[in-house]
Amino acid sequence: MPSNRHPSTDEKRQRDTAAIVQQLQDCSDPETARRLRQELVVLNVPVATSIALRYRARGETIEDLVQAAHLGLVKAAGGFDPGRGLDFLAYAVPTVSGEVKRHFRDQGWDIRPPRRVQELRSEVEHASSELTQALGRSPRLSEIAAHLGASEDDVVECVASADLYHVHSLDAPVGGAEDLSVGDTLGDIDPMLGQIDDVLSVRPLLDRLSPRDRRILALRYFNGWTQQQIAEDVGVTQMQVSRLITKALRRLREGLEAA
């Protein structure tokens, strides 16, 4: 029984795009190829506009975003090689997205990354589009780095720099909770940080003490044992424990003063 279902606009656009790409693949006339690429742009303008609208409410006007997306679509149509794959949209979508992101990069940052990162970002985005078409999937960062002859650390830094465009305030609410801000979720300064130097200085001095003296100090100052409890554990009198603690502390103090 024949279906009465009518193809959606997106399905029709995809079919028409595939048909143009097929013509473009078989075309040897430069003027005809130019016209076909123009048809690709006109046909897929709604796709570019849809991508642009994903980035609305981020501080840039919708008109500027749409213009950047349309420019990306033109670049995608011009750079698309039908001989390497028939899926034009798989190549065009990341290219359009990259152009919109480039607009954000060029127009303003809350924290501007180094110039080398800004310049490499453009190359990373272009390489990502090329590799997406060549591999049929999103490329890994290591593959982008190898393609550009750049270090993977630099590529990672470029990708991470996208977060610098808009920095959230520490006073911004978390998850819509008015009584909890981003700042409230951050850890405080560890009060033990100021004791790091002392710990590092004392450690080699402790190693010079006898195992019994180290155990006595540990039980007294880390476990909180009384001198009587320590005496019973070590097998000496409480008076001897007191003397051993005094002697060990004096040796540590002299060692610190001599350091």
N, C-alpha and C positions, 0 to 999 in steps of 0.2 A: 504494500500500500504506500503510495507516495507521501512524503512528509510535506506538511503545509508550513513548516518552519522556514522563516525568511532569515537569510544570513545577517548577522549583526554588522554594524558599521565597521567595527574593528576587523572582523573576518574578511569583509569585502576589501578593506584597505590592505590587509596582508596578502590577499590573492592578487590584487592589482599591483602591489609592490613586487611580488614574486614574478609577475608577468613582465614588468618593466625590466627587472634585473635580467631575466632570461633574454629579452631583446638586446639589452646592453651587452650581455656576454657574447651574443652572436654578431654584434655590430662592428663594422670595420670603418665606417664613415665618421670622422671626427665631429662633424656638424650634427649628425643624427645622435651621436653619443652625448653631445652637449645638451641637446633637447631632452633626451631621456633622463639625464641627471637632473635637469630642471623639473621634470615631471615627478621624479622621486621626492624632490624638496616640497613641491606644492602638495603632493598627496599626503605627505607625512608631517605637515605643519601642525595638525592637532596633537600628534605625538610629542613634538618638541614643546608645544605650549603646555601640555600636561606635565612634562618634566619640570618646566619652569615653575609651575604652580606648587610643586612640592616644596619649594624653597621660600614661599611667601611668609610674611610675618617674621622675617629675620633681619629687618632693618633696611632692606632695599625695595624700591618700588616694583610693582608687578610688571609695569611696562619695561623697565630696564632688564628684568629677568627674562621676560619673553623675548626681547630683542637679542639677548645673549644666547638664548636657546636656539633661536632661528639661525643665528650666525653659526652655531655649532652644527646645525642640520645641514647648512650649505657646505661647511667644511667636510662633513661626513659624506655627503653626496660626491664631492670632488675627490675625496681620498679613497673612496670605496673601490676595491678591485674585485669585480664579479668573477674573475678567474680563480680566486682563492676561496670562494664560498658564496652561496646564493642567498644567505640570510642577511639582508641589508640592515634590518633593525637591530640585530645582535651587534652589529658594528656601530650603528648610528647612536643608539641609546647611551652607551658610555661616552661617546664623543660629545654628544649634546650635554650630558651631565658635567663632563669635564669643562666645557665652555662656561657653563653657569657658575661652577666652582671657581673658575679663573676670574670671572667677574667679581666675585666676592674677594678673591685674593688681591685684585688690583684696586678695588674701590675702598677698602678699609679693613683694618684689623683692630681689635682691642689690644692685642699684643702682636706687634709686627715681627715675624721671624727674620733671621739673617737673609741678606740678599741672595746668597748662594742657594738657600733653601727655596726661596720664591722662584728662582730661575729653574732649579732642578724640578720643582713641582710640575711645571709645564711639560718638561720632557717625560716625567713619570706618567702623567695623564695621557700623553700622546702614545707612549710605549704601551700603556695598558690597553688602549683601544686597538693598536696594531696586533698585540699578542692575543687579545680576545678573539679577533677574527681568525688569526692563524691557528690558535689552539682549540677554538670552539668552546672555551670556558674562560673564567676569570683567571688571570695569571697569578702565580705566587710572587711574593716580594722578591724572592731570590731570583726568579726568572726575569723580572723587570730589571733588577740590578745587573744581571749578566747581559741582558739586551743592551743596556745603556753603557756598560763598562764602568759602572759606579759601584761603590761599596753598598752592601745590604744595609748597613747602619744608616747611611745617608738616605736611602730610599725609605726606611722606616721613619726617619726624622721628618721627611717630606710628608708622608701620610699622616703622621701624628700632628703636624703643624696645622691641619685643618681645624683642630680644636681651639686654636688661638684666635680664630676670627671673632668669636663671641664668648666672652668670659662671664660666667654667672656670678652674681653678687653673693657674698657669704651670708647676706641677710635674706636671700631668696628662700621661700618656704620649700620644704621637702615633701614631695608627694601630696601637695595641696594642704598639708597640715600647717595652719597659721601659727601654731605654738612651737614648731620645730623648724629651724633654719639650717642651711648648709653648714654654717659655722658651728652649730651645736653638735654636728656629727663628727667634727674633727677632734683628734686626740689632743690632750694637753701636754705640756712639757713634762717629761719624766723627771721627778725630783732626784732620781739616782744618777742623772747625767753628771751632776757636779762632783760625784764621788768616783768617777771613772779613773781620774789621774791617781787618786789615793789607792784604789784597788790595784792598778797596774804597778804602782811603786811598791806596795806591800807584798805582792805575790812572790817575787824572787826572794824576799826576806823570809817569808814563811817557809819556803823550800829549804832554808838553812837550819830551821829548827828540827828537833828530833821528832819522829812520828808521834811519840807520846805527848810532847808539848803541843803539836798541831791539833791532836785530838782533844786535848783539854780546852784549848781556845775555841775550837769549833763547838764543843758541847756547851761551853759557857756563853758564848756570844752569838751563836747561830741557833742553837737548840734551846737556849734559855734554861739550862740545867742549873741547879744549885751546886755549891761547892761540895756539899755532902753527897749528892747524887753522883757527882763526878768522882769523888773519892772512892765510893763503892764500886764504880765501874772500872776505874783504873787500878784499884788495889792499893791505895795509899791513904794516909790520913787527911782529914779536911785541912789541917794546918799546912801539910805539905802541898796540897792543891793550891792554897792561897799563895804560898811562896813560889811555886812553879809558874803561876799566872803572872805574878809580879815580875819575875825574872824574864819571862818570855816577852812581856810587853816592853820591858826596858830595852831588851835587845832589838826589838822592832823599832822603837823610838830612836835609838842610837843609829840604827841603819838608815832611817829616813833623814836624820840630821846630817849624816855623812854623805848622803847622795847628792 
